[in-house]
Amino acid sequence: MNIAPMYDSAASRQWNELTKSLDFSKPDANEVELRRTIQLSVGLPARKPGKK
């Protein structure tokens, strides 16, 4: 997947400058784990009763 970088106009110039060379197209292991933890903490994905 080739995604063009998007810059938030509300972000500070320093943030845009510091992050412009970062590749956000593929999540790393920490990001995947963080997303999974957030999902679990809010009850997503919804589970059927009796399943873990």
C-alpha distance matrix in Angstrom:
0.0 3.8 6.3 9.9 12.3 14.8 18.3 20.8 24.0 26.1 25.0 27.5 27.1 27.4 24.5 22.3 23.7 23.3 19.7 18.2 17.4 15.8 12.1 11.4 7.7 9.0 12.4 15.3 18.2 20.3 17.9 17.4 21.2 21.8 19.9 21.7 25.0 24.6 23.9 26.9 29.1 28.7 29.1 25.6 24.8 28.1 30.0 32.8 36.2 37.1 33.6 32.5
3.8 0.0 3.8 6.6 9.5 12.3 15.8 18.7 21.6 24.1 23.0 25.2 24.5 25.1 22.4 19.8 21.0 21.1 17.6 15.6 15.0 14.1 10.8 10.7 7.5 10.1 13.6 16.5 19.8 21.5 19.0 19.2 23.0 23.3 21.5 23.8 26.8 26.2 25.9 29.1 30.9 30.5 31.3 27.9 27.3 30.7 32.9 35.8 39.2 40.2 36.7 35.5
6.3 3.8 0.0 3.8 6.3 8.7 12.3 15.0 18.0 20.4 19.5 21.9 21.4 22.2 19.5 16.8 18.6 18.8 15.3 13.4 13.6 12.6 9.8 9.0 6.6 10.1 13.1 16.2 19.6 20.7 17.9 18.5 22.2 21.8 20.0 22.7 25.4 24.4 24.3 27.7 29.2 28.6 29.7 26.5 26.3 29.6 32.1 35.2 38.5 39.7 36.4 35.1
9.9 6.6 3.8 0.0 3.8 6.4 9.8 13.0 15.4 18.3 17.5 19.6 18.8 19.9 17.6 14.5 16.1 17.0 13.8 11.3 12.1 12.1 10.2 10.0 9.0 12.7 15.4 18.4 22.0 22.6 19.8 21.0 24.5 23.8 22.2 25.2 27.6 26.3 26.6 30.1 31.2 30.6 32.0 29.1 29.1 32.4 35.1 38.2 41.4 42.8 39.5 38.1
12.3 9.5 6.3 3.8 0.0 3.8 6.6 10.0 12.6 15.2 14.0 16.0 15.2 16.2 13.8 10.8 12.6 13.4 10.2 7.9 9.5 9.4 8.5 8.3 8.7 12.4 14.5 17.1 20.8 20.8 18.1 19.9 23.2 22.0 20.8 24.2 26.1 24.7 25.5 29.0 29.7 29.2 31.1 28.4 28.8 32.1 34.9 38.2 41.2 42.6 39.4 37.7
14.8 12.3 8.7 6.4 3.8 0.0 3.8 6.6 9.3 11.9 11.3 13.8 13.6 15.2 12.6 9.8 12.5 13.7 10.7 9.1 11.7 11.5 11.2 10.0 11.0 14.6 15.9 18.8 22.1 21.7 18.6 20.6 23.6 21.9 20.6 24.1 25.8 23.9 24.7 28.3 28.6 27.9 30.0 27.5 28.2 31.3 34.3 37.7 40.6 42.2 39.2 37.6
18.3 15.8 12.3 9.8 6.6 3.8 0.0 3.8 6.2 8.7 7.9 10.2 10.0 11.9 9.6 6.8 9.9 11.6 9.3 8.2 11.6 11.8 12.7 11.7 13.6 16.9 17.7 20.1 23.4 22.4 19.6 22.0 24.7 22.5 21.6 25.3 26.5 24.4 25.8 29.3 29.1 28.5 31.0 28.9 29.8 32.9 36.0 39.4 42.1 43.8 40.9 39.2
20.8 18.7 15.0 13.0 10.0 6.6 3.8 0.0 3.8 5.3 5.4 8.6 9.7 11.8 9.5 7.8 11.5 13.0 11.1 11.0 14.6 14.3 15.4 13.8 15.9 18.9 19.1 21.5 24.5 23.0 20.0 22.5 24.8 22.2 21.3 25.0 25.8 23.3 24.8 28.3 27.7 26.9 29.6 27.8 29.1 31.9 35.2 38.6 41.1 43.0 40.3 38.6
24.0 21.6 18.0 15.4 12.6 9.3 6.2 3.8 0.0 3.8 5.5 7.8 8.7 11.8 10.6 8.8 12.1 14.4 13.4 13.0 16.7 17.2 18.5 17.3 19.5 22.6 22.8 25.1 28.1 26.5 23.6 26.2 28.4 25.7 24.8 28.6 29.2 26.5 28.1 31.6 30.7 29.8 32.6 31.0 32.4 35.1 38.4 41.8 44.3 46.3 43.7 42.0
26.1 24.1 20.4 18.3 15.2 11.9 8.7 5.3 3.8 0.0 3.8 6.5 8.9 11.5 10.1 9.8 13.2 14.8 14.1 14.7 18.4 18.4 20.0 18.4 20.9 23.6 23.3 25.3 27.9 25.9 23.1 25.9 27.6 24.5 23.9 27.6 27.7 24.9 26.8 30.1 28.8 27.9 31.0 29.8 31.5 34.0 37.4 40.8 43.0 45.0 42.7 40.9
25.0 23.0 19.5 17.5 14.0 11.3 7.9 5.4 5.5 3.8 0.0 3.8 6.5 8.2 6.4 6.7 10.1 11.2 10.8 12.0 15.5 15.3 17.4 16.1 19.1 21.5 21.0 22.7 25.3 23.2 20.7 23.8 25.4 22.5 22.3 26.1 26.1 23.7 25.9 29.0 27.9 27.4 30.5 29.4 31.0 33.8 36.9 40.5 42.7 44.4 41.9 39.8
27.5 25.2 21.9 19.6 16.0 13.8 10.2 8.6 7.8 6.5 3.8 0.0 3.8 5.3 5.2 6.4 8.6 10.0 10.8 12.1 15.6 16.0 18.6 18.1 21.3 23.6 23.1 24.3 26.9 24.7 22.7 26.0 27.4 24.5 24.8 28.6 28.4 26.2 28.7 31.7 30.4 30.2 33.5 32.4 34.1 36.9 40.0 43.6 45.7 47.2 44.7 42.5
27.1 24.5 21.4 18.8 15.2 13.6 10.0 9.7 8.7 8.9 6.5 3.8 0.0 3.8 5.5 5.1 6.0 8.5 10.0 10.4 13.8 15.1 18.0 18.1 21.2 23.7 23.8 24.9 27.8 25.9 24.0 27.4 29.1 26.5 26.9 30.6 30.7 28.8 31.2 34.2 33.2 33.1 36.2 34.9 36.5 39.4 42.5 46.1 48.3 49.7 47.0 44.8
27.4 25.1 22.2 19.9 16.2 15.2 11.9 11.8 11.8 11.5 8.2 5.3 3.8 0.0 3.8 5.5 5.0 6.0 8.5 10.0 12.7 13.8 17.1 17.5 20.9 23.0 22.7 23.3 26.0 23.9 22.5 26.1 27.5 25.0 25.9 29.5 29.4 27.9 30.5 33.3 32.2 32.6 35.7 34.6 36.1 39.2 42.0 45.7 47.8 49.0 46.2 43.7
24.5 22.4 19.5 17.6 13.8 12.6 9.6 9.5 10.6 10.1 6.4 5.2 5.5 3.8 0.0 3.8 5.4 5.1 6.1 8.3 11.2 11.3 14.3 14.2 17.7 19.7 19.2 20.0 22.7 20.6 18.9 22.5 23.9 21.4 22.1 25.8 25.8 24.2 26.8 29.6 28.7 29.0 32.1 30.8 32.4 35.5 38.3 41.9 44.0 45.3 42.5 40.0
22.3 19.8 16.8 14.5 10.8 9.8 6.8 7.8 8.8 9.8 6.7 6.4 5.1 5.5 3.8 0.0 3.8 5.6 5.4 5.8 9.3 10.2 12.9 13.1 16.2 18.7 18.9 20.2 23.3 21.8 19.8 23.0 25.0 22.8 23.0 26.7 27.2 25.6 27.8 30.9 30.3 30.4 33.2 31.6 32.8 36.0 38.9 42.5 44.9 46.2 43.3 41.0
23.7 21.0 18.6 16.1 12.6 12.5 9.9 11.5 12.1 13.2 10.1 8.6 6.0 5.0 5.4 3.8 0.0 3.8 5.6 5.6 8.2 10.1 13.4 14.6 17.6 20.0 20.4 21.1 24.3 22.9 21.4 24.8 26.7 24.8 25.4 29.0 29.5 28.2 30.5 33.4 32.9 33.3 36.1 34.5 35.7 39.0 41.7 45.3 47.7 48.8 45.8 43.3
23.3 21.1 18.8 17.0 13.4 13.7 11.6 13.0 14.4 14.8 11.2 10.0 8.5 6.0 5.1 5.6 3.8 0.0 3.8 5.9 7.4 8.3 11.9 13.1 16.5 18.2 18.2 18.4 21.4 19.8 18.7 22.2 23.9 22.0 23.1 26.6 26.9 25.9 28.5 31.1 30.6 31.4 34.2 32.7 33.9 37.3 39.8 43.5 45.6 46.5 43.5 40.9
19.7 17.6 15.3 13.8 10.2 10.7 9.3 11.1 13.4 14.1 10.8 10.8 10.0 8.5 6.1 5.4 5.6 3.8 0.0 3.8 5.5 5.3 8.6 9.4 12.8 14.7 14.9 15.5 18.7 17.5 16.0 19.2 21.3 19.6 20.2 23.7 24.4 23.4 25.6 28.5 28.3 28.9 31.5 29.7 30.7 34.2 36.7 40.4 42.7 43.6 40.5 38.1
18.2 15.6 13.4 11.3 7.9 9.1 8.2 11.0 13.0 14.7 12.0 12.1 10.4 10.0 8.3 5.8 5.6 5.9 3.8 0.0 3.8 5.6 8.3 9.8 12.4 15.0 16.0 17.2 20.7 20.0 18.3 21.2 23.7 22.2 22.4 25.9 27.0 26.0 27.8 30.9 31.0 31.3 33.7 31.6 32.4 35.9 38.4 42.0 44.6 45.6 42.4 40.2
17.4 15.0 13.6 12.1 9.5 11.7 11.6 14.6 16.7 18.4 15.5 15.6 13.8 12.7 11.2 9.3 8.2 7.4 5.5 3.8 0.0 3.8 6.5 9.4 11.7 13.7 15.0 15.6 19.2 19.0 17.7 20.5 23.0 22.1 22.6 25.8 27.1 26.6 28.3 31.2 31.6 32.3 34.4 32.2 32.8 36.4 38.7 42.3 44.9 45.6 42.2 39.8
15.8 14.1 12.6 12.1 9.4 11.5 11.8 14.3 17.2 18.4 15.3 16.0 15.1 13.8 11.3 10.2 10.1 8.3 5.3 5.6 3.8 0.0 3.8 6.2 9.1 10.5 11.4 11.9 15.5 15.2 13.9 16.7 19.2 18.4 18.9 22.0 23.4 23.0 24.7 27.5 28.0 28.8 30.9 28.7 29.3 32.9 35.1 38.7 41.2 41.8 38.5 36.1
12.1 10.8 9.8 10.2 8.5 11.2 12.7 15.4 18.5 20.0 17.4 18.6 18.0 17.1 14.3 12.9 13.4 11.9 8.6 8.3 6.5 3.8 0.0 3.8 5.6 7.2 8.9 10.1 13.9 14.4 12.8 14.9 17.9 17.6 17.5 20.4 22.3 22.0 23.3 26.1 27.1 27.8 29.4 26.9 27.2 30.8 32.9 36.4 39.1 39.8 36.3 34.1
11.4 10.7 9.0 10.0 8.3 10.0 11.7 13.8 17.3 18.4 16.1 18.1 18.1 17.5 14.2 13.1 14.6 13.1 9.4 9.8 9.4 6.2 3.8 0.0 3.8 5.6 6.6 8.9 12.5 12.7 10.3 12.3 15.4 14.8 14.2 17.3 19.3 18.7 19.8 22.8 23.8 24.2 25.9 23.3 23.7 27.3 29.6 33.1 35.8 36.6 33.3 31.1
7.7 7.5 6.6 9.0 8.7 11.0 13.6 15.9 19.5 20.9 19.1 21.3 21.2 20.9 17.7 16.2 17.6 16.5 12.8 12.4 11.7 9.1 5.6 3.8 0.0 3.8 6.7 9.6 13.1 14.3 11.8 12.6 16.2 16.2 15.0 17.7 20.2 19.8 20.2 23.3 24.8 24.9 26.1 23.2 23.1 26.7 28.9 32.2 35.1 35.9 32.5 30.7
9.0 10.1 10.1 12.7 12.4 14.6 16.9 18.9 22.6 23.6 21.5 23.6 23.7 23.0 19.7 18.7 20.0 18.2 14.7 15.0 13.7 10.5 7.2 5.6 3.8 0.0 3.8 6.5 9.7 11.5 9.5 9.8 13.4 14.1 13.2 15.3 18.1 18.3 18.6 21.3 23.1 23.7 24.6 21.7 21.4 25.1 26.9 30.2 33.1 33.5 30.0 28.0
12.4 13.6 13.1 15.4 14.5 15.9 17.7 19.1 22.8 23.3 21.0 23.1 23.8 22.7 19.2 18.9 20.4 18.2 14.9 16.0 15.0 11.4 8.9 6.6 6.7 3.8 0.0 3.8 6.7 8.0 5.7 6.3 9.8 10.4 9.9 12.0 14.5 14.9 15.6 18.1 19.7 20.7 21.7 19.1 19.1 22.9 24.6 28.0 30.6 31.0 27.5 25.2
15.3 16.5 16.2 18.4 17.1 18.8 20.1 21.5 25.1 25.3 22.7 24.3 24.9 23.3 20.0 20.2 21.1 18.4 15.5 17.2 15.6 11.9 10.1 8.9 9.6 6.5 3.8 0.0 3.8 5.6 5.4 6.3 8.8 10.0 10.8 12.5 14.4 15.6 16.8 18.6 20.2 21.7 22.8 20.5 20.6 24.4 25.7 29.1 31.4 31.4 27.9 25.3
18.2 19.8 19.6 22.0 20.8 22.1 23.4 24.5 28.1 27.9 25.3 26.9 27.8 26.0 22.7 23.3 24.3 21.4 18.7 20.7 19.2 15.5 13.9 12.5 13.1 9.7 6.7 3.8 0.0 3.8 5.5 5.1 6.2 8.6 10.0 10.6 12.2 14.3 15.4 16.5 18.3 20.3 21.1 19.1 19.2 22.8 23.7 27.1 29.1 28.8 25.3 22.4
20.3 21.5 20.7 22.6 20.8 21.7 22.4 23.0 26.5 25.9 23.2 24.7 25.9 23.9 20.6 21.8 22.9 19.8 17.5 20.0 19.0 15.2 14.4 12.7 14.3 11.5 8.0 5.6 3.8 0.0 3.8 5.4 5.1 6.0 8.6 9.8 10.4 12.2 14.2 15.3 16.3 18.6 19.9 18.4 19.1 22.6 23.7 27.3 29.0 28.9 25.6 22.5
17.9 19.0 17.9 19.8 18.1 18.6 19.6 20.0 23.6 23.1 20.7 22.7 24.0 22.5 18.9 19.8 21.4 18.7 16.0 18.3 17.7 13.9 12.8 10.3 11.8 9.5 5.7 5.4 5.5 3.8 0.0 3.8 5.4 5.0 6.1 8.5 9.8 10.5 12.2 14.2 15.2 16.8 18.3 16.4 17.1 20.8 22.4 26.0 28.1 28.4 25.2 22.4
17.4 19.2 18.5 21.0 19.9 20.6 22.0 22.5 26.2 25.9 23.8 26.0 27.4 26.1 22.5 23.0 24.8 22.2 19.2 21.2 20.5 16.7 14.9 12.3 12.6 9.8 6.3 6.3 5.1 5.4 3.8 0.0 3.8 5.5 5.2 6.2 8.6 10.0 10.6 12.4 14.3 15.8 16.6 14.3 14.5 18.2 19.5 23.0 25.3 25.4 22.0 19.4
21.2 23.0 22.2 24.5 23.2 23.6 24.7 24.8 28.4 27.6 25.4 27.4 29.1 27.5 23.9 25.0 26.7 23.9 21.3 23.7 23.0 19.2 17.9 15.4 16.2 13.4 9.8 8.8 6.2 5.1 5.4 3.8 0.0 3.8 5.5 5.0 6.1 8.6 9.8 10.5 12.2 14.5 15.3 13.8 14.3 17.7 18.6 22.2 23.9 23.8 20.6 17.5
21.8 23.3 21.8 23.8 22.0 21.9 22.5 22.2 25.7 24.5 22.5 24.5 26.5 25.0 21.4 22.8 24.8 22.0 19.6 22.2 22.1 18.4 17.6 14.8 16.2 14.1 10.4 10.0 8.6 6.0 5.0 5.5 3.8 0.0 3.8 5.4 5.1 6.2 8.6 9.9 10.5 12.6 14.3 13.2 14.4 17.7 19.2 22.9 24.5 24.9 21.9 19.0
19.9 21.5 20.0 22.2 20.8 20.6 21.6 21.3 24.8 23.9 22.3 24.8 26.9 25.9 22.1 23.0 25.4 23.1 20.2 22.4 22.6 18.9 17.5 14.2 15.0 13.2 9.9 10.8 10.0 8.6 6.1 5.2 5.5 3.8 0.0 3.8 5.5 5.1 6.2 8.6 9.9 11.0 12.3 10.4 11.5 15.0 16.9 20.6 22.7 23.4 20.5 18.0
21.7 23.8 22.7 25.2 24.2 24.1 25.3 25.0 28.6 27.6 26.1 28.6 30.6 29.5 25.8 26.7 29.0 26.6 23.7 25.9 25.8 22.0 20.4 17.3 17.7 15.3 12.0 12.5 10.6 9.8 8.5 6.2 5.0 5.4 3.8 0.0 3.8 5.5 5.1 6.2 8.6 10.2 10.5 8.7 9.4 12.8 14.1 17.7 19.6 20.0 17.0 14.4
25.0 26.8 25.4 27.6 26.1 25.8 26.5 25.8 29.2 27.7 26.1 28.4 30.7 29.4 25.8 27.2 29.5 26.9 24.4 27.0 27.1 23.4 22.3 19.3 20.2 18.1 14.5 14.4 12.2 10.4 9.8 8.6 6.1 5.1 5.5 3.8 0.0 3.8 5.4 5.1 6.1 8.8 9.9 9.5 11.0 13.8 14.9 18.6 19.8 20.2 17.5 14.6
24.6 26.2 24.4 26.3 24.7 23.9 24.4 23.3 26.5 24.9 23.7 26.2 28.8 27.9 24.2 25.6 28.2 25.9 23.4 26.0 26.6 23.0 22.0 18.7 19.8 18.3 14.9 15.6 14.3 12.2 10.5 10.0 8.6 6.2 5.1 5.5 3.8 0.0 3.8 5.5 5.1 6.5 8.7 8.3 10.4 13.1 15.1 18.8 20.3 21.3 18.9 16.5
23.9 25.9 24.3 26.6 25.5 24.7 25.8 24.8 28.1 26.8 25.9 28.7 31.2 30.5 26.8 27.8 30.5 28.5 25.6 27.8 28.3 24.7 23.3 19.8 20.2 18.6 15.6 16.8 15.4 14.2 12.2 10.6 9.8 8.6 6.2 5.1 5.4 3.8 0.0 3.8 5.5 5.5 6.2 4.7 6.7 9.5 11.7 15.4 17.3 18.5 16.0 14.1
26.9 29.1 27.7 30.1 29.0 28.3 29.3 28.3 31.6 30.1 29.0 31.7 34.2 33.3 29.6 30.9 33.4 31.1 28.5 30.9 31.2 27.5 26.1 22.8 23.3 21.3 18.1 18.6 16.5 15.3 14.2 12.4 10.5 9.9 8.6 6.2 5.1 5.5 3.8 0.0 3.8 5.5 5.0 5.3 7.1 9.1 10.2 13.8 15.0 15.8 13.5 11.1
29.1 30.9 29.2 31.2 29.7 28.6 29.1 27.7 30.7 28.8 27.9 30.4 33.2 32.2 28.7 30.3 32.9 30.6 28.3 31.0 31.6 28.0 27.1 23.8 24.8 23.1 19.7 20.2 18.3 16.3 15.2 14.3 12.2 10.5 9.9 8.6 6.1 5.1 5.5 3.8 0.0 3.8 5.6 7.5 10.0 11.3 12.8 16.2 16.8 17.9 16.2 13.8
28.7 30.5 28.6 30.6 29.2 27.9 28.5 26.9 29.8 27.9 27.4 30.2 33.1 32.6 29.0 30.4 33.3 31.4 28.9 31.3 32.3 28.8 27.8 24.2 24.9 23.7 20.7 21.7 20.3 18.6 16.8 15.8 14.5 12.6 11.0 10.2 8.8 6.5 5.5 5.5 3.8 0.0 3.8 5.8 8.7 9.5 11.9 15.1 16.1 18.0 16.5 14.9
29.1 31.3 29.7 32.0 31.1 30.0 31.0 29.6 32.6 31.0 30.5 33.5 36.2 35.7 32.1 33.2 36.1 34.2 31.5 33.7 34.4 30.9 29.4 25.9 26.1 24.6 21.7 22.8 21.1 19.9 18.3 16.6 15.3 14.3 12.3 10.5 9.9 8.7 6.2 5.0 5.6 3.8 0.0 3.8 6.1 6.1 8.1 11.4 12.5 14.4 12.9 11.8
25.6 27.9 26.5 29.1 28.4 27.5 28.9 27.8 31.0 29.8 29.4 32.4 34.9 34.6 30.8 31.6 34.5 32.7 29.7 31.6 32.2 28.7 26.9 23.3 23.2 21.7 19.1 20.5 19.1 18.4 16.4 14.3 13.8 13.2 10.4 8.7 9.5 8.3 4.7 5.3 7.5 5.8 3.8 0.0 2.9 4.8 7.6 11.2 13.4 15.2 13.1 12.1
24.8 27.3 26.3 29.1 28.8 28.2 29.8 29.1 32.4 31.5 31.0 34.1 36.5 36.1 32.4 32.8 35.7 33.9 30.7 32.4 32.8 29.3 27.2 23.7 23.1 21.4 19.1 20.6 19.2 19.1 17.1 14.5 14.3 14.4 11.5 9.4 11.0 10.4 6.7 7.1 10.0 8.7 6.1 2.9 0.0 3.8 6.2 9.7 12.4 14.2 11.6 11.1
28.1 30.7 29.6 32.4 32.1 31.3 32.9 31.9 35.1 34.0 33.8 36.9 39.4 39.2 35.5 36.0 39.0 37.3 34.2 35.9 36.4 32.9 30.8 27.3 26.7 25.1 22.9 24.4 22.8 22.6 20.8 18.2 17.7 17.7 15.0 12.8 13.8 13.1 9.5 9.1 11.3 9.5 6.1 4.8 3.8 0.0 3.8 6.8 9.4 11.9 10.2 10.6
30.0 32.9 32.1 35.1 34.9 34.3 36.0 35.2 38.4 37.4 36.9 40.0 42.5 42.0 38.3 38.9 41.7 39.8 36.7 38.4 38.7 35.1 32.9 29.6 28.9 26.9 24.6 25.7 23.7 23.7 22.4 19.5 18.6 19.2 16.9 14.1 14.9 15.1 11.7 10.2 12.8 11.9 8.1 7.6 6.2 3.8 0.0 3.7 6.3 8.3 6.4 7.5
32.8 35.8 35.2 38.2 38.2 37.7 39.4 38.6 41.8 40.8 40.5 43.6 46.1 45.7 41.9 42.5 45.3 43.5 40.4 42.0 42.3 38.7 36.4 33.1 32.2 30.2 28.0 29.1 27.1 27.3 26.0 23.0 22.2 22.9 20.6 17.7 18.6 18.8 15.4 13.8 16.2 15.1 11.4 11.2 9.7 6.8 3.7 0.0 3.8 6.3 5.8 8.6
36.2 39.2 38.5 41.4 41.2 40.6 42.1 41.1 44.3 43.0 42.7 45.7 48.3 47.8 44.0 44.9 47.7 45.6 42.7 44.6 44.9 41.2 39.1 35.8 35.1 33.1 30.6 31.4 29.1 29.0 28.1 25.3 23.9 24.5 22.7 19.6 19.8 20.3 17.3 15.0 16.8 16.1 12.5 13.4 12.4 9.4 6.3 3.8 0.0 3.8 5.6 8.4
37.1 40.2 39.7 42.8 42.6 42.2 43.8 43.0 46.3 45.0 44.4 47.2 49.7 49.0 45.3 46.2 48.8 46.5 43.6 45.6 45.6 41.8 39.8 36.6 35.9 33.5 31.0 31.4 28.8 28.9 28.4 25.4 23.8 24.9 23.4 20.0 20.2 21.3 18.5 15.8 17.9 18.0 14.4 15.2 14.2 11.9 8.3 6.3 3.8 0.0 3.8 6.7
33.6 36.7 36.4 39.5 39.4 39.2 40.9 40.3 43.7 42.7 41.9 44.7 47.0 46.2 42.5 43.3 45.8 43.5 40.5 42.4 42.2 38.5 36.3 33.3 32.5 30.0 27.5 27.9 25.3 25.6 25.2 22.0 20.6 21.9 20.5 17.0 17.5 18.9 16.0 13.5 16.2 16.5 12.9 13.1 11.6 10.2 6.4 5.8 5.6 3.8 0.0 3.8
32.5 35.5 35.1 38.1 37.7 37.6 39.2 38.6 42.0 40.9 39.8 42.5 44.8 43.7 40.0 41.0 43.3 40.9 38.1 40.2 39.8 36.1 34.1 31.1 30.7 28.0 25.2 25.3 22.4 22.5 22.4 19.4 17.5 19.0 18.0 14.4 14.6 16.5 14.1 11.1 13.8 14.9 11.8 12.1 11.1 10.6 7.5 8.6 8.4 6.7 3.8 0.0
